[in-house]
């Protein structure tokens, strides 16, 4: 019993001594003054900043979720459209590089290339077609069935997508060209006449008179009135250079070049008989204005190119 009292008395004495020590310490220490108002202001600003940060994170998350939802809707609609309508629709790449998706409601669409221009057509199967000035191409928005078929007149260059199960057929005036996957060029500006040039691969040309020619690369087949008119080996670059905006001049006469320019620009060029057989070499860049092209020729050959006074679409090439 006495021991318990001794312990309690000792605890109380120790507590008093600690209180005395603390009093002496704080009486000798000078504490810095605290600007409580500034502390409160900074504390409020920190709380506001944290709230704003949480709000920005929340709206960022909401925005991302909204964008993701919109993309999901677009993808779902695209998939649904393609499932309903089959292969992707064709698109037209214009000369200035712009693209126009073709979603016509008709089964077949028609591309008409203006004079002095070229256009690239991407078909639904991945085939790339370039159409020269004043050409026409009829093609489907999608290919159904066992055959991929288009119709063309004028001058076209095709890089056909391979599909062993569905042959590609290009029909022209008096002939069909059948391929599985290849590159070739067809020129058929004049009614009843056409030329097919095979760049690579293999094609079968069938005429209206039931002739069938299996072509090899670098061959040219001429068609006249639905029949084969000739087969020859050629330099394919001469027949495809127009796809790069140029005409190759390999021992061509001025009259022949003038005829090609007349077709391309849809103008009438009358050549002086004394100049008609002048030979040209090199290459000629096709420009937007026929006048500029004729000026280049005039700088090569001593001649003048003048517009006819009675018709702005007629030109005369005369010797100086």
Helices and strands as residue ranges (DSSP letters): H 2-28, H 36-85, E 91-93, E 99-101, E 108-112, E 119-122, E 128-131, E 136-140, E 147-159, E 167-172, E 175-179, E 183-188, E 193-200, E 203-207, E 212-215, E 219-224, E 227-233, H 236-240, G 241-244, E 246-253, H 254-265, E 268-271, E 279-285, H 290-300, E 303-308, E 311-319
